Amino acid sequence: MFRLQSPMAIIKKIFIVQIFILQGCLSLQYPNERKYDKAYVGMDVNLFNNLHSKARGVYNSQELSIYYITFYKTEVWVANSLNDVLYQKYYYFKNGILTIIDNGQIANQNYGIPINRF
């Protein structure tokens, strides 16, 4: 027999579907850190670039190269803007070897690179 659902139950189902669609769309443009980030201190810059196609270079000199990757937070269910669900990690390569990974503090303070470019 056919049973009618309450309007609230229908709204809940629509909301849940929308959340999964939004997370799926974000994952196409911004990777999930747990699945994508394979960087480690001591890694070669060429290997890093081969494994991380979404990395963007922001600084390059003879001794130092700085890259960043924008990730999305999978644990956020409700957000007011993209800034609530996106974050960046910065990777510092000295003489072609990864030496530091942080959230951009060193890039901003020492090299004047603005962080959070969404």
N, CA, C and O of each residue as an XYZ file, in Angstrom:
472
protein
N       0.844     -1.171      0.000
C       0.000      0.000      0.000
C       0.888      1.231      0.000
O       1.948      1.236      0.625
N       0.467      2.259     -0.686
C       1.220      3.499     -0.800
C       1.025      4.355      0.448
O      -0.102      4.588      0.887
N       2.138      4.817      1.009
C       2.073      5.614      2.226
C       2.636      7.004      1.972
O       3.726      7.119      1.411
N       1.948      8.043      2.355
C       2.425      9.416      2.170
C       3.450      9.762      3.238
O       3.316      9.389      4.404
N       4.468     10.479      2.811
C       5.488     10.923      3.761
C       5.184     12.350      4.186
O       4.581     13.122      3.441
N       5.603     12.681      5.374
C       5.389     14.042      5.861
C       6.285     15.013      5.098
O       7.339     14.612      4.605
N       5.895     16.265      4.990
C       6.723     17.253      4.289
C       8.116     17.392      4.908
O       9.091     17.626      4.193
N       8.212     17.251      6.220
C       9.514     17.368      6.894
C      10.444     16.221      6.483
O      11.642     16.439      6.299
N       9.922     15.033      6.340
C      10.736     13.893      5.910
C      11.245     14.095      4.495
O      12.385     13.747      4.186
N      10.412     14.653      3.640
C      10.822     14.920      2.262
C      11.904     15.993      2.231
O      12.877     15.868      1.488
N      11.744     17.048      3.031
C      12.744     18.125      3.092
C      14.072     17.585      3.595
O      15.122     17.965      3.075
N      14.055     16.711      4.589
C      15.295     16.114      5.108
C      16.017     15.319      4.017
O      17.236     15.414      3.874
N      15.267     14.548      3.262
C      15.881     13.762      2.188
C      16.485     14.657      1.114
O      17.582     14.391      0.623
N      15.773     15.711      0.753
C      16.294     16.645     -0.250
C      17.568     17.316      0.267
O      18.533     17.469     -0.482
N      17.578     17.711      1.524
C      18.745     18.355      2.129
C      19.958     17.427      2.114
O      21.066     17.852      1.786
N      19.750     16.179      2.466
C      20.851     15.208      2.479
C      21.395     14.993      1.069
O      22.610     14.917      0.882
N      20.535     14.897      0.103
C      20.972     14.728     -1.293
C      21.774     15.946     -1.738
O      22.797     15.801     -2.408
N      21.319     17.149     -1.371
C      22.045     18.364     -1.741
C      23.439     18.400     -1.131
O      24.384     18.848     -1.781
N      23.578     17.942      0.087
C      24.900     17.912      0.734
C      25.841     16.995     -0.031
O      26.992     17.359     -0.274
N      25.375     15.822     -0.410
C      26.224     14.899     -1.157
C      26.584     15.443     -2.532
O      27.703     15.242     -3.004
N      25.652     16.127     -3.177
C      25.942     16.723     -4.481
C      26.981     17.822     -4.334
O      27.915     17.899     -5.133
N      26.833     18.681     -3.316
C      27.795     19.758     -3.091
C      29.174     19.204     -2.811
O      30.153     19.688     -3.380
N      29.286     18.202     -1.948
C      30.594     17.617     -1.660
C      31.182     16.955     -2.889
O      32.393     17.015     -3.100
N      30.364     16.335     -3.692
C      30.852     15.720     -4.924
C      31.383     16.742     -5.898
O      32.404     16.505     -6.544
N      30.713     17.881     -6.022
C      31.168     18.940     -6.925
C      32.455     19.576     -6.414
O      33.354     19.866     -7.204
N      32.556     19.796     -5.114
C      33.778     20.370     -4.555
C      34.967     19.444     -4.771
O      36.081     19.911     -5.007
N      34.742     18.148     -4.694
C      35.849     17.210     -4.844
C      36.400     17.196     -6.260
O      37.541     16.786     -6.470
N      35.610     17.638     -7.237
C      36.116     17.718     -8.603
C      37.120     18.849     -8.753
O      38.092     18.728     -9.499
N      36.887     19.949     -8.043
C      37.766     21.106     -8.166
C      38.835     21.126     -7.078
O      39.991     21.448     -7.353
N      38.464     20.786     -5.855
C      39.390     20.817     -4.732
C      39.506     19.412     -4.146
O      38.489     18.794     -3.830
N      40.714     18.903     -3.997
C      40.860     17.538     -3.488
C      40.639     17.434     -1.978
O      40.720     18.425     -1.253
N      40.364     16.236     -1.534
C      40.270     15.893     -0.121
C      41.685     15.574      0.351
O      42.361     14.748     -0.262
N      42.139     16.202      1.410
C      43.519     16.048      1.873
C      43.876     14.594      2.188
O      44.962     14.138      1.831
N      42.987     13.869      2.844
C      43.303     12.493      3.231
C      43.541     11.596      2.020
O      44.363     10.681      2.075
N      42.831     11.853      0.938
C      42.974     11.012     -0.246
C      44.069     11.497     -1.186
O      44.669     10.693     -1.899
N      44.340     12.808     -1.198
C      45.197     13.388     -2.229
C      46.620     13.688     -1.766
O      47.571     13.477     -2.518
N      46.772     14.171     -0.551
C      48.074     14.657     -0.091
C      49.019     13.502      0.225
O      48.797     12.740      1.165
N      50.071     13.386     -0.573
C      51.076     12.346     -0.374
C      52.454     12.952     -0.125
O      53.471     12.283     -0.312
N      52.491     14.203      0.290
C      53.763     14.901      0.500
C      54.362     14.522      1.850
O      53.646     14.238      2.810
N      55.682     14.525      1.898
C      56.407     14.255      3.131
C      57.716     15.033      3.099
O      58.268     15.295      2.030
N      58.200     15.395      4.263
C      59.457     16.134      4.374
C      60.573     15.263      3.805
O      60.688     14.083      4.136
N      61.393     15.863      2.944
C      62.471     15.140      2.286
C      62.128     14.748      0.852
O      62.974     14.217      0.133
N      60.892     15.008      0.436
C      60.435     14.656     -0.906
C      61.064     15.589     -1.942
O      61.275     16.771     -1.673
N      61.360     15.053     -3.124
C      61.910     15.827     -4.237
C      60.799     16.647     -4.901
O      59.660     16.187     -4.984
N      61.117     17.851     -5.370
C      60.118     18.732     -5.973
C      59.513     18.119     -7.240
O      58.329     18.327     -7.507
N      60.274     17.386     -8.009
C      59.734     16.752     -9.219
C      58.723     15.665     -8.885
O      57.683     15.562     -9.535
N      59.021     14.859     -7.881
C      58.073     13.838     -7.440
C      56.805     14.493     -6.898
O      55.697     14.031     -7.171
N      56.970     15.566     -6.133
C      55.821     16.312     -5.601
C      54.916     16.778     -6.738
O      53.701     16.587     -6.681
N      55.496     17.385     -7.763
C      54.709     17.881     -8.892
C      54.035     16.746     -9.661
O      52.929     16.926    -10.173
N      54.673     15.595     -9.750
C      54.069     14.448    -10.428
C      52.866     13.898     -9.658
O      51.879     13.482    -10.266
N      52.943     13.895     -8.328
C      51.874     13.345     -7.495
C      50.756     14.338     -7.207
O      49.637     13.939     -6.888
N      51.055     15.636     -7.320
C      50.099     16.680     -6.930
C      49.868     17.643     -8.097
O      50.456     18.722     -8.156
N      49.012     17.235     -9.007
C      48.759     18.051    -10.196
C      48.022     19.351     -9.872
O      48.058     20.288    -10.669
N      47.362     19.425     -8.727
C      46.624     20.630     -8.359
C      47.473     21.623     -7.572
O      46.961     22.658     -7.145
N      48.755     21.335     -7.368
C      49.644     22.259     -6.661
C      49.934     23.465     -7.536
O      50.136     23.333     -8.743
N      49.955     24.643     -6.923
C      50.239     25.887     -7.624
C      51.468     26.546     -7.004
O      51.562     26.688     -5.785
N      52.398     26.942     -7.852
C      53.595     27.624     -7.381
C      53.316     29.090     -7.137
O      52.685     29.747     -7.965
N      53.784     29.622     -5.994
C      53.578     31.029     -5.680
C      54.882     31.787     -5.515
O      54.888     33.018     -5.513
N      55.985     31.070     -5.377
C      57.278     31.730     -5.202
C      58.351     30.796     -5.744
O      58.320     29.588     -5.511
N      59.293     31.375     -6.466
C      60.362     30.556     -7.013
C      61.643     31.375     -7.080
O      61.672     32.428     -7.716
N      62.686     30.908     -6.438
C      64.003     31.540     -6.516
C      65.037     30.439     -6.702
O      64.694     29.264     -6.838
N      66.284     30.826     -6.705
C      67.362     29.846     -6.903
C      67.343     28.767     -5.812
O      67.534     27.586     -6.099
N      67.114     29.180     -4.565
C      67.184     28.245     -3.438
C      65.829     27.747     -2.949
O      65.731     26.632     -2.437
N      64.776     28.564     -3.102
C      63.503     28.260     -2.455
C      62.355     28.283     -3.461
O      62.271     29.177     -4.303
N      61.466     27.283     -3.362
C      60.220     27.246     -4.123
C      59.084     27.009     -3.146
O      59.205     26.195     -2.230
N      57.972     27.724     -3.341
C      56.808     27.566     -2.473
C      55.610     27.203     -3.345
O      55.317     27.876     -4.334
N      54.927     26.134     -2.965
C      53.713     25.682     -3.641
C      52.585     25.643     -2.612
O      52.832     25.558     -1.409
N      51.354     25.707     -3.097
C      50.213     25.491     -2.210
C      49.183     24.621     -2.910
O      49.130     24.556     -4.138
N      48.368     23.954     -2.106
C      47.241     23.172     -2.599
C      46.020     23.590     -1.789
O      46.082     23.682     -0.563
N      44.914     23.841     -2.477
C      43.655     24.162     -1.801
C      42.864     22.868     -1.629
O      42.570     22.168     -2.598
N      42.531     22.571     -0.384
C      41.766     21.371     -0.036
C      40.387     21.780      0.458
O      40.173     22.935      0.829
N      39.454     20.841      0.464
C      38.160     21.097      1.093
C      38.030     20.230      2.335
O      38.536     19.109      2.395
N      37.330     20.787      3.334
C      37.113     20.094      4.605
C      35.894     19.186      4.476
O      34.782     19.655      4.230
N      36.108     17.909      4.641
C      35.003     16.962      4.506
C      34.120     16.920      5.750
O      32.991     16.433      5.686
N      34.616     17.420      6.876
C      33.837     17.331      8.108
C      32.848     18.479      8.274
O      32.068     18.466      9.226
N      32.849     19.483      7.376
C      31.917     20.602      7.455
C      30.637     20.240      6.706
O      30.678     19.917      5.519
N      29.502     20.293      7.401
C      28.234     19.938      6.784
C      27.441     21.156      6.342
O      26.745     21.107      5.328
N      27.537     22.244      7.089
C      26.811     23.463      6.740
C      27.829     24.601      6.720
O      28.605     24.766      7.661
N      27.819     25.388      5.634
C      28.777     26.482      5.503
C      28.080     27.704      4.923
O      27.144     27.593      4.131
N      28.563     28.877      5.340
C      28.020     30.131      4.819
C      28.696     30.560      3.532
O      28.101     31.262      2.715
N      29.952     30.136      3.348
C      30.690     30.512      2.148
C      31.752     29.455      1.860
O      31.964     28.536      2.651
N      32.412     29.600      0.716
C      33.497     28.666      0.376
C      34.647     28.758      1.369
O      35.336     27.766      1.607
N      34.865     29.941      1.955
C      35.945     30.089      2.937
C      35.761     29.163      4.138
O      36.734     28.802      4.801
N      34.526     28.782      4.416
C      34.261     27.877      5.541
C      34.660     26.441      5.245
O      34.896     25.671      6.176
N      34.741     26.059      3.978
C      35.018     24.666      3.637
C      36.350     24.466      2.913
O      36.748     23.326      2.673
N      37.045     25.550      2.562
C      38.317     25.426      1.861
C      39.463     25.906      2.731
O      39.297     26.824      3.534
N      40.614     25.295      2.576
C      41.823     25.743      3.263
C      43.021     25.376      2.399
O      42.934     24.529      1.510
N      44.140     26.032      2.680
C      45.345     25.803      1.890
C      46.475     25.280      2.760
O      46.609     25.638      3.930
N      47.285     24.420      2.150
C      48.530     23.974      2.766
C      49.670     24.432      1.861
O      49.577     24.342      0.636
N      50.736     24.919      2.468
C      51.890     25.416      1.732
C      53.066     24.473      1.923
O      53.279     23.916      3.000
N      53.822     24.311      0.845
C      54.944     23.372      0.804
C      56.191     24.154      0.398
O      56.205     24.801     -0.649
N      57.243     24.096      1.227
C      58.470     24.868      1.019
C      59.600     23.923      0.625
O      59.955     23.009      1.370
N      60.151     24.159     -0.545
C      61.235     23.341     -1.068
C      62.524     24.152     -1.068
O      62.620     25.180     -1.740
N      63.505     23.689     -0.318
C      64.814     24.341     -0.303
C      65.767     23.473     -1.110
O      65.984     22.305     -0.787
N      66.334     24.054     -2.162
C      67.220     23.333     -3.080
C      66.560     22.061     -3.628
O      67.222     21.036     -3.792
N      65.255     22.133     -3.909
C      64.538     21.022     -4.530
C      64.043     19.945     -3.589
O      63.489     18.945     -4.045
N      64.226     20.119     -2.268
C      63.796     19.130     -1.272
C      62.761     19.765     -0.349
O      62.968     20.875      0.142
N      61.647     19.070     -0.107
C      60.596     19.581      0.779
C      61.109     19.631      2.211
O      61.530     18.617      2.770
N      61.067     20.838      2.804
C      61.585     21.000      4.166
C      60.505     21.376      5.174
O      60.600     21.006      6.344
N      59.463     22.117      4.731
C      58.432     22.589      5.665
C      57.060     22.485      4.997
O      56.913     22.739      3.801
N      56.061     22.106      5.797
C      54.662     22.128      5.373
C      53.905     22.923      6.436
O      53.979     22.602      7.622
N      53.171     23.972      6.009
C      52.375     24.731      6.969
C      51.137     25.307      6.289
O      50.833     24.968      5.145
N      50.428     26.178      7.000
C      49.201     26.774      6.473
C      49.419     28.156      5.867
O      48.452     28.891      5.670
N      50.638     28.521      5.572
C      50.935     29.775      4.897
C      51.533     30.861      5.752
O      51.802     31.952      5.249
N      51.755     30.602      7.039
C      52.277     31.635      7.910
C      53.657     32.121      7.460
O      53.905     33.327      7.420
N      54.543     31.205      7.126
C      55.896     31.576      6.703
C      55.842     32.313      5.370
O      56.548     33.305      5.188
N      55.022     31.848      4.440
C      54.898     32.499      3.135
C      54.407     33.924      3.292
O      54.879     34.823      2.595
N      53.471     34.142      4.193
C      52.908     35.462      4.397
C      53.886     36.376      5.135
O      54.093     37.514      4.712
N      54.479     35.916      6.204
C      55.351     36.750      7.030
C      56.691     37.041      6.359
O      57.137     38.189      6.358
N      57.332     36.036      5.795
C      58.688     36.209      5.275
C      58.737     36.650      3.815
O      59.701     37.294      3.400
N      57.713     36.315      3.030
C      57.770     36.587      1.591
C      56.618     37.458      1.101
O      56.543     37.748     -0.093
N      55.727     37.881      1.982
C      54.631     38.773      1.618
C      53.598     38.133      0.699
O      52.890     38.839     -0.020
N      53.504     36.807      0.713
C      52.539     36.111     -0.140
C      51.187     36.090      0.585
O      51.093     35.565      1.694
N      50.140     36.655     -0.030
C      48.832     36.622      0.630
C      48.275     35.201      0.665
O      48.454     34.429     -0.276
N      47.603     34.872      1.754
C      47.021     33.537      1.877
C      45.508     33.623      1.696
O      44.936     34.713      1.722
N      44.863     32.474      1.511
C      43.412     32.364      1.301
C      42.964     33.101      0.052
O      42.283     34.121      0.155
N      43.329     32.612     -1.122
C      42.910     33.220     -2.379
C      41.762     32.447     -3.010
O      41.943     31.849     -4.070
N      40.610     32.443     -2.401
C      39.476     31.720     -2.973
C      38.635     32.701     -3.759
O      37.617     32.318     -4.335
